Amino acid sequence: MSGVNGVSEPLDTSPVPDYASLHRLDGHPFVLLGAGNGIGRQTAHALTAAGARVLCVDVDKERADAVAAETGGIAYVADVTRREAVRDLFAYAARELGPVRGVVDIVGMARYSALTDLQDAEWDWHFDIVLRHAWLAVQYGGAAVAEAGGGPLVFVASVSGLTSAPLHAAYGAAKAGLVSLVRSAAVELGPRGVRVNAVAPGAVWTPRVASLLGEEGRRVNAENTPLGRIATPPDIAAPLLFLASPLSTYITGQTLVVDGGVTVKFPYPTIGAAR
């Protein structure tokens, strides 16, 4: 068989994986931080549907219990911005589920304020709720997954860490730090078989966002999105599952933007034909 420039190429007889099975996580113990609502709840369902056994961690006991009951997981209540709490929850996961094979961390929240009005407490709160828990998850979860033979750590970043928006300064700075942390963790933990990635959503119609924006906010965001609608939590849970599954075993250190195409648009207003 002739190839490039007439040079003969050997016939490819390499093994073909069972691609349909590579999304499966059968029996794998996973720790899910922020499982109780919105993206976290949908991710608990996604992991469970793929066969994972999930420790459903949330700061709210009622929500942790509810999503664990829905998915057949185990509820666990913890403030994952505190070191002792994260240390203890990974020890508990190992006792109850066995060696932890993966971690998904969706914890994060924004409060809106002008940069010049931000107080120290608000700045510190953002870095706790966006970044500190991720650092702790890398330390304890990364070690646990490495000891189990390797696997994924997956985080939820944000387009606010990749672009900039009014009233989002502290949140955006912390999310940018999370994107950098993902890269650094991927480099350090890769030799131990641990993959570290993130998904960066744009606007997502979670219960909290719905209460903030209302239907007018939903309409405006849908009109601004090339795909013509605002994201819903399953739109984010699906790529989280992909990055947690064996389908992505050669991907690490990456942040996948999931925003319906908003950030790839030409950023300037256009009137008439392009000049």
N, C-alpha and C positions, 0 to 999 in steps of 0.2 A: 504494500500500500504506500503510495507516495504522499509525502507531507509537504512541509514548507520548503520551497526551493528544490523540490524533487527529492528531498532526503526521506528515506523510508522511516516510517514510524511504527513501533511495535503495537500489536493489538492489545487493547486494555482489557485485562482479565482480573482486575482487582475486585475484592469482595464488595458486594452492594449491601449496605445496612438495611435493616427493616425500618425504614423511615417512619412508618405509621406508628411504631411503638416507641419512638424516641421522645415523645412528649410525656411518657408515663413516668410516674414517681412512686410506683407501687411499694408500699411499706416504708418509704423513706420518712424518718422523723424530721419535721420542719418546725421552726419557731417563727411565728408571725407576730411582729410587733405592731400594735395599732389595729387590731383585728376587729374592733367592735362596731364600725360604722362605715358607710360609704365605700371607698376603694378597699379598705381593709376587709370588710365583710365579703365583698365580691371576690377578693383574693383568697380568702378562706375557702369559699366554695370552689374556686378554680383549682387550688392545690389539692383539695379533697377529691374532686372529680377526677384528677389525674392519679389518684391512689395514695397521696401523701397522708401521713398521720400528723395532725397539726396541733401544736400548743398555741391556743388563741389568747394572746396577751393584750390587755387593755387596762387603762387606768380606772375605767368605770366598770364595776363588778356586774351590774345589770347587763351591760352590753357584752362583756366577755362571756357571761353565762348564756346569753341569747344566741350569739353566733356559734358557740361551742355546741349548743343543743341542736341548732340547725344543721351543722356539718358533721356531727359525731366527733368533734375535737375535744380537747381538754381546755377548760377555762383557767386563766391565770391572771391575777390582778397585780399590777406593778406600775410604779412610776419609773419609766425606762430612762429618765434623765438623771437618775441616781445610780452611782456605781454599785453600791451594795445590792440594790434591787436587780440590776442586770446580772451580776455575778450569781445571785441566788436563783434567778429564773433559769439560767442555763444549766446549773447544777440539778434543778428540779426536772428539767426536760430530759436530761440524761438518765435520771433515775426512773422516770415514768414512761419514756418512749424509747430509750436506748440511745446509742451514739447519734448525735445531731448531724443530719446530712445536708441541711440547708437552712438559710435564714432569709426572710423577706421583712423589710422594715419600711412601713409606709407612714410613720409618724411625722407630722409637720403641720404647721399652721401659721397664718399671717395675721397681724394686726396692722391696720392702716394708719399711718401717721406721716406728716411732713418730716423730712430729714432734720430740719433745723429745730423741730419741736421734740424730737426723740429724747426721752429721759434714760438715764443709766439702766433703770430697772427694765424698761422695755427692750433696750438693746440686749441685755443679758438674757431676758426671757426668750427672744428669738433664737439666740445661739444655743440655748438649752433645748428648745422644742424642735429645732431644725437640725442641729449639728451634734450636740453632745451625745445624744442617744446613739447616733450612728457611729461615732468614735468608740463608744463602749461596746456596741454590737460587733464592730470589727475586732476589738480586743478579745472579748469573751466568745463571741460567736465564731470569729475567724479561727481561734485556737481550737474550739470544739469541732468545727467542720474539718480542720486539718487533721486532728487526731482520729476522726472517723474515716479518713482516707481521701478527703477532698470533696468539693461540691461548691454550690453557689451561695454567694451573698448578694442580695438584690435590694436596692434602695429606691425610694421615690425622691427624685430631685424636682426641678421645676424650670420652666422656660424663664422664670424670673431670675435664675442664677446664670442664664446664658444671654439674656437681654436685660433691659432696664425699664422700669415702669414707675410712674409717680406714686408716692406713698408706700413704696415697697422696698425702701433702701435697706433696712436691717434684714428683712426676709431674704431679699435678693443676695445680699452679701453672705448670709449664712448658707443659702443654697449653692452659691458659687463655691464656698468652702467645701460643701458636700461633694460636688463634682470633682474637686481636686482630691479630696480624701479617697474617693472611689479609684481614681487613677493610681494614687500612691499605694493603696492597699492591694490593688491588682499586681503591682510590681513586686511588693514585698511578699505577698502570700502565694503568688503564682507557683513558685518552686515547690510549695507544699500541696499543690493540687486544688487550691481555692481560687475560684473565679469571682470577680467583684465587678458588678455593673449597676447601672441605674436607668430608670425611665424618667423622662422629664415631661410631665404633662403641661398643657396650657390650661385654659379654664375647663373645669370639670363640674358637672351638675350634681354635686353631692348635696345631702340635706343641708349642710351648713352654707354652701354657696347659694343654694336656692333661696334660703331665707335672707341672705344678704342682697342678692341681685334682683330677685323677683322676676316676673315674666318679661318685663321690658329689658332687663339685663340679659335674659336668655335670648330674646329676639336680636338684640344688638350683636351679641357674640356669635350667634348663628350666621348673621349677615356678613360678619367679618371673616368667617372661616371658609376657605375654598371648598371644603366638603359640605358646607351648607347647614351644619348643625353643631351644637356644643357637645363636647364629650360627655359620656356617662361613665360611672365607675367600672362597668364591664370593659369599656374601651381601654382602660388602664390595667385592669387585672389580667387581660389576655397577654399583653407583652411582658408583664411581670412573670406570668407562667412560662412564657417562652424562654426568658432569661434564667429561670429556675430549672429548666428541663434539660435533658441531654441533647436536645436539638441545638443548643448553643454552647457546646463544650469547647469550642475554639474561640469564644468571644470573651474578652475580659478587659477591664479598664474603660469601658465605653458608657456613654450616656445617650440613650435612644430618645429622641424627641418625638412625642406623641401629642400633636396639637392640631390635627386636621389640616396642616399646611399653612397655618398662620405665619410662622416665622420665616417661611421661604418666599413670601410675597415681596415685591418691590416696596421698599419702605417709604417712598415719597408719594404724595398725591399726584395722580395723572389726570390731565384734562385733554381730551382729543387724542390725536395721533402722537405716538412717541417721536421725539425730535433727535 
